[in-house]
Amino acid sequence: MVKSKFWPWLWAICLFSSAALAAGPGPKPAPQAPKTVKATGPAPKIACDKPSFNFGSVSQGDDVKHVFSIKNVGKGVLKIERARGG
């Protein structure tokens, strides 16, 4: 019977592969903190005379509207990038 040199290598590869799989993936990189921008110059300040409004009883499907008056009472430029109803 002829001994093959193939079998010891196959066993070694299987052993190391299973050890690597059992260890699992490496550690996840730490999440990076969001970059902050320091404000310079005068700051804006938002003001609203009546920040809430009660529509009362409204039937489903009725359209209701109200206008909110918003004012910048600060010295800097007020930039409104998003707005949503509540």
Backbone hydrogen bonds in HBPLUS format (Angstrom, degrees):
<---DONOR---> <-ACCEPTOR-->    atom                        ^
c    i                          cat <-CA-CA->   ^        H-A-AA   ^      H-
h    n   atom  resd res      DA  || num        DHA   H-A  angle D-A-AA Bond
n    s   type  num  typ     dist DA aas  dist angle  dist       angle   num
A0010-LEU N   A0006-PHE O   3.07 MM   4  6.32 153.8  2.14 151.5 159.7     1
A0011-TRP N   A0007-TRP O   3.01 MM   4  6.24 162.7  2.04 156.5 159.9     2
A0012-ALA N   A0008-PRO O   3.04 MM   4  6.22 155.5  2.10 144.0 150.7     3
A0013-ILE N   A0009-TRP O   2.96 MM   4  6.16 159.9  2.00 150.2 155.2     4
A0014-CYS N   A0010-LEU O   3.00 MM   4  6.22 162.7  2.03 150.0 154.7     5
A0015-LEU N   A0011-TRP O   2.94 MM   4  6.08 158.3  1.99 147.5 153.5     6
A0016-PHE N   A0012-ALA O   3.03 MM   4  6.22 170.4  2.04 153.6 155.3     7
A0017-SER N   A0013-ILE O   2.90 MM   4  5.95 153.6  1.97 147.1 155.2     8
A0018-SER N   A0014-CYS O   2.97 MM   4  6.06 162.1  2.01 147.2 151.6     9
A0019-ALA N   A0015-LEU O   3.11 MM   4  6.30 151.3  2.20 143.1 151.0    10
A0020-ALA N   A0016-PHE O   3.02 MM   4  6.17 154.1  2.09 142.5 149.1    11
A0021-LEU N   A0017-SER O   2.98 MM   4  6.21 156.1  2.04 149.3 155.7    12
A0022-ALA N   A0018-SER O   2.96 MM   4  6.05 152.0  2.04 142.2 149.8    13
A0023-ALA N   A0019-ALA O   3.17 MM   4  6.31 142.4  2.31 139.0 147.7    14
A0024-GLY N   A0021-LEU O   3.20 MM   3  5.33 141.2  2.35  98.6 109.2    15
A0075-LYS N   A0043-ALA O   3.15 MM  32  5.82 125.7  2.46 159.7 149.2    16
A0076-GLY N   A0043-ALA O   3.16 MM  33  4.54 165.1  2.18 100.1  98.1    17
A0073-VAL N   A0045-LYS O   2.76 MM  28  5.35 151.3  1.84 162.7 164.6    18
A0047-ALA N   A0071-LYS O   2.81 MM  24  5.20 139.5  1.97 154.2 164.9    19
A0071-LYS N   A0047-ALA O   2.86 MM  24  5.20 161.6  1.90 155.2 159.4    20
A0062-ASP N   A0059-SER O   3.09 MM   3  5.69 166.1  2.11 135.9 138.4    21
